[in-house]
């Protein structure tokens, strides 16, 4: 059985870790692509946030509209912050993409 002192030390360490940030290996930028038909491709990209820690990532995810509340045809991009979300960017030369097609009745965030 733990002593009162040991329990106090454990609780203090838990409090400290609540404020500890967990950095990601890279800084990432979250974009939305909402194409309206007559806009240039570049004008349809909306930079939502840039984050470099797990905590900031979840803060962004919890504070942005879920996929079900974005306009139909919206794409979500997640790129390292030093890479532009364009096929023409040199670091995307041999890149690919991961698609998750959703229908209006998809239960993705419900």
Long-range contacts (C-beta under 8 A, 24 or more apart in sequence): 21-53, 21-54, 21-55, 21-56, 22-53, 22-54, 22-55, 23-52, 23-53, 24-51, 24-52, 24-53, 24-54, 24-57, 26-52, 26-80, 26-81, 27-51, 27-52, 27-80, 27-81, 27-82, 28-52, 28-57, 28-78, 28-79, 28-80, 28-81, 29-78, 29-79, 29-80, 29-81, 29-85, 30-60, 30-64, 30-76, 30-77, 30-78, 31-76, 31-77, 31-78, 31-79, 31-85, 32-70, 32-74, 32-75, 32-76, 32-77, 33-74, 33-75, 33-76, 33-77, 33-85, 34-70, 34-71, 34-73, 34-74, 35-73, 42-86, 45-77, 45-85, 50-81, 66-108, 66-109, 67-102, 67-106, 67-108, 67-109, 68-106, 68-108, 68-109, 68-110, 72-104
